[in-house]
Amino acid sequence: MYRVWNFLTNYSLLLIIGAIAALVWANTNPDSYHHFVEFVLIDHFFVGHPHYDSAGLVEYRTLTLHYLVNDVLMAFFFAIAAKEVWEAVILKNGSLRGKKAATPLVATVGGMVGPITVYLGIAWFLGSDTYDAVARGWAIPTATDIAFSYLVGRMVFGAGHPAVRFLLLLAIADDAAGLIILAVFYPSGELQPVWLLLSLASAIGIYLIFNWLPRKMDQGNELRPNSTWVREKLSFWPYLLAGCLSWFGFQEAGIHPALGLLPIVPTLPHADRAFGIFAEAEQYLTDLLNHCEHILKHPVEIILFFFGLLNAGVEFSSIGSPTWLVLAGLLIGKPFGVLLFGWLAAKPLGFGLPQGMRIVDLFVIGCVAAIGFTVSLFIATVAFDSSVMLGDVRVQDAAKMGALFSFAAAIVSLIAGKVTGVQKQDG
């Protein structure tokens, strides 16, 4: 349990503090808050919000504090998320490999289809004006906050219950799907895919020169002198340079640049196995991939604080139909989507459930996974322009409030666990 609390302290508590500070600030002095958020750091720069000329081409960019945090620094947060997904997929003992991952993966699909269906279905029922205003935010309720969901899952099921492991697999798969959704459906500007060649070349080049080549030269030599020299003398610096080039390629390509480090993550040398994001032994791995994660730990804490501070500042008067649509998608769509698709995988498709799990536990897992928070808040920020209105309410602000209110899923989960007769298993 220490590892879980340690993870929450590192990556979530400062985020919550920043979000609470933003709510207080925005509801006491909104003008100064919004001036702070959009504070211009550098105008006429090569990084930042684009300004277009009459031909529709980017003439110059403005680097604001909001862009620095959301589009530049949050790339390190998504790199850590991508690291966990990559290890779960590529390593021999990866949690998302083999038949054991089949039911959680199918349930993950349900945990995305369900929220989208509920969100868009209710929006359509409310009328074309509402639907047209909020439709772009369909992905907001698909997210799952790994840290908080895992903590609540342990409170509901107990540390030794197989449903906790199932929940973690689902959350990691959900993160992977969320990264794909952000890249494909939420471009940051006019798409210019040719710039992705810069990201691709950076990833291939850094892998061949600083990963594959030293290992090739060390074949037959157990001391591995070349690989050791590269790791000890050069460390992560070549990969950071490649990451900067990849990030710039994403920005120029029109894909959200916060995902710009993703092509570089798989190129880093990694251990032959991983123990899992909350495993105590994970901190003792010394491969370069895990070493980079350790280096990023404290910077990402600060980044998440500022992410909360710069994105959660919503006036309570902004609560509106987008708020309730996001909550409905999470609190209704997630549980029933996970239950339906999990049942299909376990029974008709024959993949089964872990020993000791019941079908009804899938519904409770869906309730726990409905805590969207971090990624939901991020998607709400990129899905809507701040100028989009629905009546007197800014759609972006109202959707953000739904992401913040998703913590209500913790209470719903505890109640669902009691009603369905979950037997806690300590371990």
C-alpha positions as CSV (number, residue, x, y, z in Angstrom):
1,M,0.0,0.0,0.0
2,Y,3.0,2.3,0.6
3,R,3.8,2.2,-3.1
4,V,0.3,3.3,-4.0
5,W,0.3,6.2,-1.5
6,N,3.8,7.2,-2.7
7,F,2.6,7.3,-6.3
8,L,-0.5,9.4,-5.3
9,T,1.8,11.8,-3.3
10,N,4.1,12.1,-6.3
11,Y,1.7,12.4,-9.1
12,S,-1.8,13.3,-7.8
13,L,-1.8,15.3,-4.6
14,L,0.0,18.3,-6.1
15,L,-2.4,18.1,-9.1
16,I,-5.4,18.3,-6.7
17,I,-3.8,21.2,-4.8
18,G,-3.3,23.0,-8.0
19,A,-6.9,22.3,-9.1
20,I,-8.4,23.5,-5.8
21,A,-6.2,26.7,-5.9
22,A,-7.5,27.3,-9.4
23,L,-11.1,26.9,-8.4
24,V,-10.7,29.3,-5.5
25,W,-8.8,31.8,-7.6
26,A,-11.2,31.7,-10.6
27,N,-14.3,32.1,-8.3
28,T,-12.8,35.0,-6.3
29,N,-10.9,37.0,-9.0
30,P,-11.6,35.5,-12.4
31,D,-10.0,38.4,-14.4
32,S,-6.6,38.0,-12.7
33,Y,-6.8,34.2,-13.0
34,H,-7.4,34.2,-16.8
35,H,-4.7,36.9,-17.2
36,F,-2.3,34.6,-15.4
37,V,-3.3,31.6,-17.5
38,E,-2.8,33.4,-20.9
39,F,0.3,35.3,-19.7
40,V,2.6,35.8,-22.8
41,L,6.1,34.5,-22.2
42,I,7.5,35.0,-25.8
43,D,5.7,36.5,-28.7
44,H,6.7,35.9,-32.4
45,F,8.3,32.6,-31.4
46,F,8.7,29.2,-33.1
47,V,6.9,27.4,-30.3
48,G,3.4,28.3,-29.1
49,H,-0.1,29.1,-30.3
50,P,-0.2,29.6,-34.0
51,H,-1.1,32.8,-35.8
52,Y,-2.1,32.4,-39.4
53,D,-1.6,34.7,-42.4
54,S,-4.2,35.4,-45.1
55,A,-3.1,32.2,-47.0
56,G,-3.8,30.1,-43.9
57,L,-0.2,29.4,-43.2
58,V,1.4,29.8,-39.7
59,E,3.0,33.2,-39.7
60,Y,4.3,33.1,-36.1
61,R,3.6,31.6,-32.7
62,T,3.0,33.0,-29.2
63,L,4.3,31.1,-26.3
64,T,1.9,31.5,-23.3
65,L,2.2,30.0,-19.9
66,H,-0.8,27.8,-20.7
67,Y,0.9,26.5,-23.9
68,L,4.1,25.9,-22.0
69,V,2.4,23.7,-19.5
70,N,-0.2,21.9,-21.6
71,D,1.6,21.4,-24.8
72,V,5.3,21.3,-23.9
73,L,5.8,20.2,-20.3
74,M,2.8,17.7,-20.2
75,A,4.7,15.7,-22.8
76,F,6.8,14.3,-19.9
77,F,3.6,13.2,-18.1
78,F,2.4,11.4,-21.2
79,A,5.8,9.9,-21.7
80,I,5.6,8.2,-18.3
81,A,2.1,6.9,-19.1
82,A,3.4,5.6,-22.5
83,K,6.3,3.9,-20.6
84,E,3.9,1.8,-18.6
85,V,1.8,0.9,-21.6
86,W,4.9,0.0,-23.7
87,E,6.2,-2.3,-21.0
88,A,2.8,-3.9,-20.6
89,V,2.7,-4.7,-24.3
90,I,6.3,-5.5,-25.3
91,L,7.8,-7.4,-22.3
92,K,7.5,-11.2,-22.0
93,N,5.7,-10.8,-18.7
94,G,3.8,-7.7,-19.8
95,S,0.3,-7.4,-18.3
96,L,-1.4,-6.7,-21.6
97,R,0.0,-9.8,-23.3
98,G,-1.6,-13.2,-23.7
99,K,-5.0,-14.6,-22.9
100,K,-5.0,-13.2,-19.4
101,A,-5.4,-9.7,-20.9
102,A,-8.2,-10.6,-23.3
103,T,-11.2,-10.0,-21.0
104,P,-9.7,-6.7,-19.6
105,L,-9.0,-5.5,-23.1
106,V,-12.5,-6.2,-24.3
107,A,-13.9,-4.6,-21.1
108,T,-11.8,-1.6,-21.9
109,V,-13.5,-1.2,-25.2
110,G,-16.9,-1.3,-23.4
111,G,-15.5,1.2,-21.0
112,M,-15.1,3.6,-23.9
113,V,-18.1,2.7,-26.1
114,G,-20.5,3.0,-23.1
115,P,-19.5,6.5,-22.1
116,I,-19.5,7.7,-25.7
117,T,-23.0,6.3,-26.3
118,V,-24.4,7.8,-23.2
119,Y,-22.7,11.2,-23.8
120,L,-23.8,11.5,-27.4
121,G,-27.2,9.8,-26.9
122,I,-28.3,12.2,-24.1
123,A,-26.9,15.2,-26.1
124,W,-28.9,14.2,-29.1
125,F,-32.0,13.8,-26.9
126,L,-31.5,17.4,-25.6
127,G,-31.7,18.8,-29.1
128,S,-29.5,19.8,-32.1
129,D,-28.2,22.9,-30.5
130,T,-26.8,21.0,-27.5
131,Y,-25.6,18.2,-29.6
132,D,-23.7,20.4,-32.1
133,A,-22.1,22.4,-29.2
134,V,-20.9,19.3,-27.2
135,A,-20.4,16.6,-29.8
136,R,-16.6,17.2,-30.1
137,G,-16.2,16.3,-26.4
138,W,-17.3,12.7,-26.9
139,A,-13.9,11.4,-25.7
140,I,-13.9,13.2,-22.3
141,P,-15.8,10.5,-20.4
142,T,-13.7,7.7,-21.9
143,A,-10.7,8.4,-19.6
144,T,-9.7,6.6,-16.4
145,D,-7.3,8.1,-13.8
146,I,-5.0,5.1,-13.0
147,A,-3.8,6.3,-9.6
148,F,-7.1,7.2,-8.0
149,S,-9.0,4.4,-9.6
150,Y,-6.4,1.9,-8.3
151,L,-6.6,3.4,-4.8
152,V,-10.4,3.3,-4.7
153,G,-10.3,-0.2,-6.2
154,R,-8.2,-1.4,-3.2
155,M,-10.7,0.3,-0.8
156,V,-13.6,-1.5,-2.4
157,F,-12.2,-4.9,-3.1
158,G,-9.2,-5.2,-0.8
159,A,-5.5,-5.5,-2.0
160,G,-5.7,-9.3,-2.6
161,H,-8.9,-9.4,-4.7
162,P,-8.3,-10.4,-8.4
163,A,-10.6,-7.5,-9.4
164,V,-7.9,-5.1,-8.4
165,R,-5.4,-6.6,-10.9
166,F,-8.2,-6.6,-13.6
167,L,-8.9,-2.9,-12.9
168,L,-5.2,-2.0,-13.3
169,L,-5.0,-3.9,-16.6
170,L,-8.2,-2.0,-17.8
171,A,-6.8,1.3,-16.7
172,I,-3.5,0.8,-18.5
173,A,-5.3,-0.2,-21.7
174,D,-7.5,2.8,-21.3
175,D,-4.5,5.0,-21.1
176,A,-3.2,3.5,-24.4
177,A,-6.5,4.1,-26.1
178,G,-6.6,7.6,-24.8
179,L,-3.2,8.4,-26.3
180,I,-4.4,7.2,-29.6
181,I,-7.6,9.2,-29.4
182,L,-5.7,12.4,-28.6
183,A,-3.4,11.9,-31.6
184,V,-6.1,10.9,-34.1
185,F,-9.2,12.9,-33.2
186,Y,-7.8,16.1,-31.6
187,P,-5.2,17.7,-33.8
188,S,-3.9,21.0,-32.6
189,G,-4.0,22.7,-36.0
190,E,-4.1,22.1,-39.7
191,L,-2.7,18.7,-40.4
192,Q,0.6,18.5,-42.2
193,P,1.6,14.8,-41.9
194,V,4.9,15.3,-43.7
195,W,6.4,16.7,-40.5
196,L,5.8,13.4,-38.8
197,L,8.8,12.2,-40.8
198,L,11.0,14.3,-38.5
199,S,9.6,12.4,-35.5
200,L,10.0,9.1,-37.2
201,A,13.5,9.8,-38.3
202,S,14.4,11.0,-34.8
203,A,13.1,7.8,-33.2
204,I,14.7,5.4,-35.8
205,G,18.0,7.3,-35.7
206,I,18.3,7.4,-31.9
207,Y,17.4,3.8,-31.6
208,L,19.9,2.6,-34.2
209,I,22.9,4.7,-33.0
210,F,22.5,4.7,-29.3
211,N,20.6,1.4,-28.6
212,W,21.0,-1.2,-31.4
213,L,24.5,-0.4,-32.5
214,P,26.2,-0.6,-29.0
215,R,24.4,-3.9,-28.3
216,K,25.5,-5.2,-31.8
217,M,29.1,-4.2,-31.0
218,D,28.9,-6.0,-27.6
219,Q,27.7,-9.3,-29.0
220,G,29.7,-12.1,-27.4
221,N,31.2,-9.8,-24.7
222,E,29.5,-10.2,-21.3
223,L,31.1,-7.0,-20.0
224,R,29.1,-5.0,-22.7
225,P,31.7,-2.1,-22.8
226,N,30.0,-0.1,-25.5
227,S,26.5,-0.2,-24.1
228,T,27.9,0.6,-20.6
229,W,29.9,3.6,-22.0
230,V,26.8,5.0,-23.8
231,R,24.7,4.6,-20.8
232,E,27.2,6.0,-18.3
233,K,28.7,8.8,-20.4
234,L,25.8,9.9,-22.5
235,S,22.8,8.8,-20.3
236,F,19.5,10.2,-21.5
237,W,20.8,13.3,-23.3
238,P,20.7,11.9,-26.9
239,Y,17.2,10.8,-26.3
240,L,16.2,14.2,-24.9
241,L,17.5,15.8,-28.1
242,A,15.6,13.3,-30.2
243,G,12.5,14.0,-28.1
244,C,12.8,17.7,-28.8
245,L,13.0,17.0,-32.5
246,S,10.0,14.6,-32.3
247,W,8.0,17.1,-30.3
248,F,8.7,19.8,-32.9
249,G,7.6,17.5,-35.6
250,F,4.3,16.9,-33.8
251,Q,3.7,20.6,-33.4
252,E,4.3,21.3,-37.0
253,A,2.3,18.3,-38.1
254,G,-0.8,19.7,-36.3
255,I,-0.9,16.7,-33.9
256,H,-1.1,17.6,-30.2
257,P,2.5,18.2,-29.2
258,A,2.0,16.9,-25.7
259,L,2.2,13.5,-27.4
260,G,5.5,14.3,-29.1
261,L,7.7,12.1,-26.9
262,L,5.7,9.0,-27.5
263,P,7.8,7.8,-30.5
264,I,11.0,8.1,-28.4
265,V,9.8,6.0,-25.4
266,P,10.1,2.6,-27.2
267,T,13.7,3.5,-28.4
268,L,15.1,3.6,-24.8
269,P,16.9,0.5,-23.6
270,H,14.7,-1.3,-21.1
271,A,14.8,-4.1,-18.6
272,D,13.8,-7.6,-19.7
273,R,10.8,-7.5,-17.3
274,A,8.7,-5.1,-15.4
275,F,7.0,-5.6,-12.1
276,G,4.1,-3.2,-12.6
277,I,3.4,0.4,-12.0
278,F,2.7,0.0,-8.3
279,A,5.1,-2.8,-7.5
280,E,7.7,-2.1,-4.8
281,A,10.5,-3.8,-6.9
282,E,9.9,-1.4,-9.8
283,Q,12.0,1.3,-8.1
284,Y,15.1,-0.9,-8.2
285,L,15.2,-1.4,-11.9
286,T,18.3,0.5,-13.3
287,D,17.8,0.3,-17.1
288,L,17.7,3.6,-18.9
289,L,14.0,3.6,-19.5
290,N,13.3,3.3,-15.7
291,H,16.2,5.6,-14.9
292,C,14.5,8.3,-17.0
293,E,11.2,7.7,-15.2
294,H,13.0,8.2,-11.9
295,I,14.6,11.4,-13.1
296,L,11.2,12.8,-14.3
297,K,9.4,12.0,-11.0
298,H,9.9,15.3,-9.3
299,P,9.6,17.6,-12.4
300,V,6.4,15.9,-13.3
301,E,5.0,16.5,-9.8
302,I,5.5,20.3,-10.4
303,I,4.2,20.1,-13.9
304,L,1.0,18.4,-12.7
305,F,0.5,21.1,-10.1
306,F,0.7,23.8,-12.8
307,F,-1.5,21.7,-15.0
308,G,-4.2,21.7,-12.3
309,L,-3.7,25.4,-11.6
310,L,-3.9,26.4,-15.3
311,N,-6.8,24.2,-16.3
312,A,-9.2,23.6,-13.4
313,G,-10.0,27.3,-12.9
314,V,-13.7,27.1,-13.6
315,E,-16.4,29.4,-12.2
316,F,-19.2,27.5,-10.5
317,S,-21.6,29.5,-12.6
318,S,-20.2,27.5,-15.6
319,I,-22.0,24.3,-14.5
320,G,-24.3,23.3,-17.3
321,S,-25.5,20.5,-19.5
322,P,-21.9,19.6,-20.7
323,T,-21.1,19.0,-17.0
324,W,-23.9,16.5,-16.6
325,L,-23.2,14.8,-20.0
326,V,-19.6,14.1,-18.9
327,L,-20.8,12.8,-15.6
328,A,-23.5,10.7,-17.1
329,G,-21.0,9.2,-19.6
330,L,-18.6,8.3,-16.7
331,L,-21.0,7.3,-14.0
332,I,-23.5,5.4,-16.3
333,G,-21.7,4.6,-19.5
334,K,-18.5,3.3,-17.9
335,P,-20.1,0.7,-15.5
336,F,-22.6,-0.7,-17.9
337,G,-20.1,-0.7,-20.8
338,V,-17.5,-2.6,-18.8
339,L,-20.2,-5.0,-17.5
340,L,-21.6,-5.7,-21.0
341,F,-18.4,-6.1,-22.9
342,G,-16.7,-7.9,-20.0
343,W,-19.6,-10.4,-19.9
344,L,-19.3,-10.9,-23.7
345,A,-15.6,-11.6,-23.4
346,A,-15.9,-13.9,-20.3
347,K,-19.0,-15.9,-21.4
348,P,-19.9,-16.0,-25.1
349,L,-16.3,-15.5,-26.2
350,G,-15.0,-17.9,-23.6
351,F,-12.0,-15.9,-22.3
352,G,-13.2,-16.2,-18.7
353,L,-12.6,-14.2,-15.6
354,P,-9.8,-14.5,-13.1
355,Q,-10.5,-17.0,-10.4
356,G,-12.4,-15.5,-7.6
357,M,-14.1,-12.8,-9.7
358,R,-17.8,-12.6,-10.4
359,I,-19.6,-11.1,-13.4
360,V,-21.2,-8.5,-11.1
361,D,-17.7,-7.4,-10.1
362,L,-17.3,-6.0,-13.6
363,F,-20.0,-3.5,-12.9
364,V,-18.2,-2.3,-9.7
365,I,-14.9,-2.2,-11.6
366,G,-16.7,0.1,-14.1
367,C,-17.8,2.4,-11.3
368,V,-14.2,2.6,-10.0
369,A,-12.9,3.3,-13.5
370,A,-15.3,6.2,-13.9
371,I,-12.8,8.5,-12.1
372,G,-11.6,10.4,-15.1
373,F,-10.0,13.4,-13.6
374,T,-6.5,14.0,-15.1
375,V,-6.9,12.8,-18.7
376,S,-10.6,13.8,-18.8
377,L,-9.5,17.3,-17.8
378,F,-6.8,17.3,-20.5
379,I,-9.2,16.2,-23.2
380,A,-11.8,18.8,-22.2
381,T,-9.1,21.4,-22.6
382,V,-8.2,20.3,-26.2
383,A,-11.7,19.3,-27.3
384,F,-13.3,22.7,-27.1
385,D,-12.3,26.2,-28.0
386,S,-12.8,28.5,-25.0
387,S,-15.1,30.7,-27.2
388,V,-17.7,28.0,-27.7
389,M,-20.9,28.8,-25.8
390,L,-24.1,26.9,-25.0
391,G,-26.5,29.5,-23.8
392,D,-24.7,31.5,-21.1
393,V,-22.2,28.7,-20.4
394,R,-18.7,28.1,-21.9
395,V,-18.8,24.5,-23.0
396,Q,-15.1,24.0,-22.2
397,D,-15.5,25.2,-18.6
398,A,-18.7,23.2,-18.1
399,A,-17.0,20.0,-19.4
400,K,-14.0,20.6,-17.2
401,M,-16.3,20.8,-14.2
402,G,-17.7,17.3,-15.2
403,A,-14.1,16.0,-15.2
404,L,-13.5,17.4,-11.7
405,F,-16.8,16.1,-10.4
406,S,-15.9,12.6,-11.5
407,F,-14.5,12.0,-8.1
408,A,-18.1,11.2,-7.1
409,A,-17.4,7.8,-8.7
410,A,-15.4,6.9,-5.6
411,I,-18.6,7.2,-3.5
412,V,-20.6,5.4,-6.1
413,S,-18.0,2.6,-6.2
414,L,-18.1,2.1,-2.4
415,I,-21.9,1.9,-2.5
416,A,-21.9,-0.5,-5.5
417,G,-19.5,-2.7,-3.7
418,K,-21.8,-2.9,-0.6
419,V,-24.9,-3.5,-2.7
420,T,-23.4,-6.2,-4.8
421,G,-21.9,-8.0,-1.8
422,V,-18.2,-7.6,-2.7
423,Q,-16.1,-9.6,-0.2
424,K,-12.9,-7.7,0.5
425,Q,-9.7,-9.8,0.2
426,D,-6.6,-8.4,2.0
427,G,-3.2,-9.2,0.6
